[in-house]
Amino acid sequence: MNHRLTHRRQSGFTLVEIAIVLLIVGLLIGGMMAPLASQLEQRRVTDTRRAMEDAREALFGFALRNGYLPCPAVSSTNGLEDRTGNLCNKRFGYLPWTTLGVSRLDGWDRVMGYSVTPAFTDSLTPFTLQTPRDITIGTRNTAGQLVQATDMNDIPAAIISFGRNGYGATSNQDTLIADAGVGNIDEKVNLQAGGTTLVARDIAEDARAPGGAFDDLVLWISPNILYNRMVAAQRLP
């Protein structure tokens, strides 16, 4: 009988042993989840950059075909440019994805934003080499100071993704994500209705970083590249 009891004890796991096994499995799964989450986030960033670059190329193509840039979209669900006659009804809003024939959403399934210099959207008077621009892109230098990434009032148009946190963005379900980013100073600049000043800098999760936590992506049209393409296509001067 003693032999049978001993065998019975040796044939199973104790609660302590099971707990240890579960702890080890949990640690292994947790260790795997972090890299997977990081890879997924990086893929969303890459997809967003690709969508923004496609949109920028479409803006170049639109300008080559028409001699001006499109207006922002009518709404987050209507991707046609919001135009009355030869003038835009707004200068800052959503990317006119339908007019451009590009993706509406970034990698986080949110509608991309768009800011454009009004003088470049006049369909009656196409822009020239002398047409003034009015958008300035800022950034943070290595010391954390806010500096210009472009010349002052030098950019014709820019595309914006509001990043992972999505503060101020509109979701694919047409829901506006409230700006709850306390301390996200540079992100708040990108939400200003005027859209004449935008900030583009490295992604930072630490709210203590200069300018606060930041995950927006901003891509702009260089006037020099735009003019070069327009001249090469004999649309300018």
Summary of the structure (lengths in Angstrom):
residues: 237
radius of gyration: 25.5
end to end distance: 103.8
largest distance: 103.8
contacts: 720
relative contact order: 0.13
helix: 35%
strand: 18%
